[in-house]
């Protein structure tokens, strides 16, 4: 199994067609739990008018605590 510090340094890169056609707002604070800030990034179309509803996809990441990755295999 890889070293936890090595896993934490790894970057996840996902490419999707037309990624350059979106705007990104990064590190938006959405909640604070036990004095820890929980943040999210929001990606939306460049041409999206303000106050417009659109379908959404949520990707949730639970963190990288040792207990949560001890079962991960290479």
Number of C-alpha atoms within 10 A of each C-alpha: 9 10 8 13 10 8 12 12 8 8 7 5 6 6 6 7 6 7 11 9 11 13 14 11 10 11 12 12 11 9 11 10 7 5 7 8 12 12 12 15 10 13 15 13 13 11 9 12 8 6 6 6 8 8 4 9 6 7 6 7 6 6 9 13 10 11 7 10 12 13 9 8 7 5
